[in-house]
Amino acid sequence: MNAGHDAREHQGSLKPPVYETSTYVFESAEEGKRFFQAAYGLDGAEAIDDAGYIYTRLDNPNARVAEARLSVWENSEDALVFNSGMAAISTVLLSYLRPGRSVLYSTPLYGGTATLLRAFLPGWGVDAVAFSPESTESDIRAMTQGKDVAIVYLETPANPTNDIFDIEMGARLAGSLGARLVVDNTLLSPVWQKPIDHGADVVVHSATKYLGGHSDLTAGAVCGSSEDIEELRHQRYRLGATPSPQTAWLLGRSLETLRLRVEKQTSNAVELATFLSNHPKVASVNHLSLLDPADPRYQVYARQCLGPGAMISFEVGGGEDGAFGFLDAMRLIHLTVSLGGTESLASHPWTNSHSTWSPVEKLAIGVTPGLIRFSVGVESVGDLIADLDQALASI
C-alpha cells in the first residue's frame, strides 16, 4: 500500500498529491540537459529513475507511485503505466516486432487486441499466427516452421470464454524460439495469477479493469525486467501514451484495495457460477471454479492460478433473442461493456466486443449468439442471484 510514496517528501501528506502541471522547472540548464539525456536514452545518459521530470506527456510523479505498487503486486523488477490497456499492448508489440517477424498468439482474445493482431500488424509486414486452447505444444511448434518469432502472446484466462493457457509451456516455447513471452493478466489480476513467477517476460494489463476497479478510469500497465521496462519507457515517451496525473493517482489509490475487492468479487462469482450451472435455462457456464479435476485444464489452473477470478460467461437458449431478452430484463446488473468494476456488469460479446469477427470465426472460438459475459461485482450475492433468477425467468 505504501510503495512509491514517502509522506516526508510531500509535506507529510498521507496520500500522494496530484501533480496537476504540464511541465517542470529545471534548477539549471545543465540539469535540463541531463534530464533529456535520460528521457531519450542519449549518449552519457543516467538511468531514468535517477533523473527528474520534464513534461507530463513523458512522465509524472503519480505514474511512478502506481508503477512502484504494480511491480510489487506482479513480483516484477519494474512496471510502467499507460493511458489505456490497448496503448500498453500496442507499445509492447510495436517495440519487439519488425516487418518479416512473427507473433504467435492464443485465441480467443479481447476484441481490441485481436483487431490489432489481425488487421493492423499484417499491414506492417508482421505475420500473426493464432493457436487455440486445444493446440498442443507440438502443434504450436509446427506452426513456427520457417518463421522468425519475436513474441509469444498469451491471454489467460481468455476473454470471454475463460479458456486457460499454460504459461510455463509458453515460456518453454518462447525460450526455444528466442522470443519474448507476453502474458495478458487482466482477467485474474495479480491477486490470483503472477505470470512472471511462471516464466513470462512481460505482463500486460488493461488497468481499467480490476487494477482500477471502480469504472472511473482508463489505463494500462506493463510489468517486467528493469531492462525491458527501460526500453518500453523510452517507447512510451515517443508514442505519447503516458496517463494523466489524475488517472495515475486514481490507479495508485485503487491498488490499495485490490485484494479486498477481488476477493469479494471472486467469492460472489463462485456462488453465482454454481447457481447458473444448476439453472434449467442456462446451457453452459464458463468459470474456473467449475473445472473438473479430471480435466487437463484443471492441472494448469492448479499449478499457475491462486484463485478462479470473478469473470463468468454463460450461454442461454434462444440465441441472440434469448440473450437480449435476458440482458434487457436485468435490474441490478448493469448492461455495459468493460469488466472488473465494483458494480456487476453484463454484455453480449457476439454483438459487442467481438462484433468485428465473422460468425464463423466467433463460433470457432466459442463466442455464440447466446453467450453472456458477466463481470461480478461486490454487491450482496443474494441480490445478484435474485436478479439473475428474474432475468432468466423472463426468457
Protein Blocks (a to p, Z undefined) as FASTA:
>chain_A
ZZoiafklngopabacddddfbdcdfbfklmmmmmmmmnopghiacfklpccfbfklpcf
klmmmmmmmmmmnopabdcddfbfklmmmmmmmmmgcehiacdddddddfklmmmmmmmm
mmnopacddddfklcfklmmmmmgopacfbdcddddddfklpacdfklmmmmmmmnopac
dddfklnopmlocfklnopabdcddfklmmnonopaccddddddfklmmmmmmmmmmnop
accfklmmmmmmmmmmmmmmmmmmmmmmmmmmmmmmmpmkbmbdcdfklpcfklmklmmm
mmmpgbebjadcdddehijmlmmmmmmmpmklccdedehiabdcdddfklmmmmmpcfkl
mmmnopafkbccddddfbdfklmmmmmmmmmmmZZ
